[in-house]
Amino acid sequence: MTQSDQSSSCRCDSPPTAPARRGFLGSLVAWILGLVALVPGIGSGLAAFLSPLGKKAQGGVRVRLTSLDNLPDDGTPRKFPVVAEKVDAWRVSREPVGAVYLRKIAADQVQALHVVCPHAGCSVEYKPGEGDAEGRFFCPCHSANFSLSGKRSDAVSPSPRDMDSLQAEIAENGDVWVVFQNFQVGTAAKIAIA
């Protein structure tokens, strides 16, 4: 055997370690990069899943309904629609979410009552008084009556509780803001829902 034959046989007998290590390192880097690429998706999914939980804890949405000048001084209630912003992935839209009765009870104080009857969820109507009689709220579905302050008028009312009051504020410029939220119907307890 010549020297060139010996050297070529030696090269053939040694295992090729460099390509195997390179393949392992390449696979390891690919796995790490793949896991890093999943982190934003998992984080976004977790945030979307937990988002409704955070919204429930807020206790309603604060909306401007009108100005104090638009409310009658005699305490007659006026009905105002509540329109809130809905945000999805690409746009912001304004959608009706309910309605509120507002009435001025003092020069600098406003009462806000939810229009939904606590009995079965029907919309409560305002009936103005005739002659010396005071106006009242009336549920047309089951004949529940409420005073102007939202209290049940009947001792045996089908409504399990008074009308649901909402937090109302008057800003320095005279704007009336209400914290709007919905409540469970059919229960004596006033329980907020999303």
Long-range contacts (C-beta under 8 A, 24 or more apart in sequence): 52-194, 55-194, 56-194, 59-179, 59-181, 59-192, 60-166, 60-167, 60-179, 60-180, 60-181, 60-192, 61-97, 61-179, 61-180, 61-181, 62-177, 62-178, 62-179, 62-180, 63-177, 63-178, 63-180, 64-175, 64-176, 64-177, 65-100, 65-102, 65-176, 65-177, 65-178, 66-102, 66-175, 66-176, 67-173, 67-174, 67-175, 67-176, 68-104, 68-110, 68-170, 68-174, 68-175, 68-176, 69-174, 71-102, 71-103, 71-104, 71-110, 71-176, 72-103, 72-104, 73-104, 75-103, 75-104, 75-105, 75-148, 76-103, 76-128, 76-135, 77-101, 77-102, 77-103, 77-113, 77-126, 77-135, 77-137, 77-148, 78-102, 78-103, 79-115, 79-126, 82-178, 82-180, 84-180, 97-180, 98-180, 98-182, 99-123, 100-166, 100-178, 100-180, 101-126, 101-137, 102-168, 102-176, 102-178, 103-148, 108-170, 109-170, 110-168, 110-170, 110-176, 111-149, 111-150, 111-165, 111-168, 112-165, 112-166, 112-167, 112-168, 112-178, 113-137, 113-150, 113-163, 113-164, 113-165, 113-166, 114-163, 114-164, 114-165, 114-166, 114-182, 114-183, 116-164, 116-182, 116-183, 116-185, 117-141, 117-142, 117-144, 117-159, 117-163, 117-185, 118-159, 118-160, 118-161, 118-162, 118-163, 118-164, 118-183, 118-185, 118-186, 118-187, 118-190, 119-144, 119-158, 119-159, 119-160, 119-185, 119-186, 120-185, 120-186, 121-185, 124-163, 137-163, 160-186, 160-187, 160-188, 161-187, 161-188, 161-189, 161-190, 164-190
